[in-house]
Amino acid sequence: MSNLSVQQRVQEGSAFSLGAYGEPVTLPPGQWEVLTEFFHESGYQSTVYLDSNSQRIYYANTGTNDFS
């Protein structure tokens, strides 16, 4: 288990969620890389980040408001 504080986890989540919206991201410390990105015509977007150094994965999901 990681020794990150709650504040550090919130800061990571904020950075990663920007990436899911297609915004430029400054990745947190570690060996983070974009594992995969998914953009669907419905507006659904997601990005999967992997930190190979600490063996952590983060899934950033934007969802969609498209009801058509």
Protein Blocks (a to p, Z undefined) as FASTA:
>chain_A
ZZbdfklmmmmmmmmmmmmnopacdddedjddcfbdcddfkopacdddddfknopacddd
ebjabfZZ
